[in-house]
């Protein structure tokens, strides 16, 4: 995997050894090689990848070792909101090259309702206490109706 990064995102790639094997959650949250490896291993970037157990996942760590990068000066022009280009070659020789102007969640590429619901569920998994399916559904419905709900009704629904 090769990432094409500007100066801002270069800071999230180096030093290479520390970014490929983050020692703690905050280190992992600021590591592009680790995030890319998580996405490849899981098909998404679940919050559980940033737990103590997730940081020790041998599949993710092995993939992170295979993530490289190069500076693309043209990406630095956008400051802290850099686009992304990722090049990937599989073991069987297939090559993939993908580029985006803005990441998902940017105002020019907002998250879909399905993505928001999935993100909400991912957050619920990390709650300090178990959150059941009924509670997740109720909370999602309350948030979806927030624009037309009084504060008192929302507080009641979120109990």
C-alpha positions in Angstrom: 0.0 0.0 0.0 1.4 3.4 -0.9 -0.2 6.6 0.4 0.3 9.9 -1.4 0.4 12.6 1.2 0.9 16.3 1.6 3.0 17.9 4.4 0.1 17.9 6.9 -0.5 14.2 6.5 3.2 13.4 6.4 3.1 14.2 10.1 0.7 11.3 10.6 3.1 8.9 8.9 6.4 9.7 10.5 8.3 8.5 12.4 7.5 5.3 10.5 8.2 2.7 13.3 6.0 4.6 15.8 3.2 5.2 13.3 3.1 1.5 12.2 3.0 0.2 15.8 1.3 2.8 18.0 1.8 2.2 21.7 -1.4 3.8 22.8 -4.8 5.1 21.7 -3.7 8.7 21.1 -0.7 7.5 19.0 -3.0 5.2 17.0 -5.5 8.0 16.4 -2.8 10.1 14.8 -1.4 7.3 12.6 -2.3 7.0 8.9 -0.5 3.7 8.4 -2.3 2.2 11.4 -5.7 3.5 10.2 -5.2 2.2 6.7 -4.2 -1.2 8.0 -7.3 -1.3 10.3 -9.5 -0.4 7.3 -7.9 -3.2 5.2 -8.2 -5.7 7.9 -11.8 -4.9 9.0 -13.4 -3.3 6.0 -14.0 -0.2 8.1 -12.3 1.5 11.0 -14.1 0.4 14.2 -13.4 2.1 17.5 -12.5 -1.3 18.9 -9.3 -1.1 16.9 -8.2 1.7 19.3 -8.6 -0.4 22.4 -5.6 -2.1 24.1 -6.6 -5.4 22.5 -7.1 -3.8 19.1 -3.7 -2.2 19.2 -2.2 -5.6 19.5 -4.0 -7.2 16.6 -1.3 -9.1 14.7 -3.2 -8.9 11.4 -3.5 -5.1 11.6 0.2 -4.7 12.7 1.4 -6.9 9.8 -0.6 -4.8 7.3 0.7 -1.6 8.8 4.2 -2.8 8.1 3.3 -2.9 4.4 2.0 0.7 4.3 4.4 3.2 2.7 4.0 6.8 1.7 5.5 9.5 -0.5 5.1 13.2 -0.4 2.9 14.7 -3.1 3.6 18.4 -2.9 0.3 19.2 -4.7 -1.6 17.9 -1.8 0.0 20.4 0.6 -1.8 23.3 -1.1 -5.0 22.6 0.8 -3.5 23.0 4.3 -5.0 20.7 6.9 -7.8 19.4 4.6 -5.8 17.3 2.2 -7.3 15.0 -0.4 -6.1 11.4 -0.5 -4.6 9.0 -3.0 -4.0 5.4 -2.2 -2.3 2.8 -4.4 -2.5 -0.8 -3.5 -1.2 -4.0 -5.1 -2.5 -7.4 -4.0 -0.5 -10.6 -3.7 -1.9 -11.8 -6.9 -0.7 -8.7 -8.7 -4.0 -6.8 -9.0 -3.5 -3.0 -8.7 -5.9 -0.5 -7.3 -5.6 3.2 -7.3 -8.1 5.5 -5.7 -8.2 9.2 -5.1 -10.7 11.4 -3.2 -10.8 15.2 -2.9 -12.3 15.1 0.6 -12.8 12.4 3.1 -16.1 11.0 4.2 -17.8 13.4 6.6 -16.4 16.6 4.9 -19.2 19.0 4.0 -18.6 18.2 0.3 -18.9 14.5 1.1 -21.3 14.2 4.0 -22.0 10.9 5.7 -25.1 9.0 4.5 -27.8 8.1 7.1 -26.6 4.5 6.9 -23.1 5.6 7.7 -24.3 7.7 10.6 -26.3 4.8 12.0 -23.3 2.5 11.7 -21.1 5.0 13.4 -23.6 5.4 16.2 -23.7 1.6 16.7 -19.9 1.5 16.7 -19.9 4.1 19.5 -22.5 2.2 21.4 -20.2 -0.9 21.5 -17.6 1.3 23.4 -20.1 2.5 26.0 -19.1 2.0 29.7 -22.1 -0.3 30.1 -23.7 -2.8 27.7 -26.2 -1.0 25.4 -28.9 -3.3 24.0 -30.4 -3.2 20.5 -33.7 -1.7 21.7 -31.8 1.1 23.5 -29.7 1.8 20.4 -32.9 2.0 18.2 -34.6 4.3 20.7 -31.6 6.6 20.9 -31.2 6.7 17.1 -34.9 7.6 16.7 -34.6 10.3 19.3 -31.6 11.8 17.6 -33.2 11.6 14.2 -36.2 13.6 15.6 -34.1 16.1 17.4 -35.1 19.1 15.2 -38.7 18.6 16.0 -38.4 17.5 19.7 -38.4 19.5 22.8 -35.4 19.3 25.1 -37.6 17.6 27.8 -38.9 15.0 25.3 -35.4 14.3 24.1 -34.1 13.9 27.7 -36.9 11.5 28.4 -36.2 9.5 25.3 -32.5 9.2 26.0 -32.9 7.7 29.5 
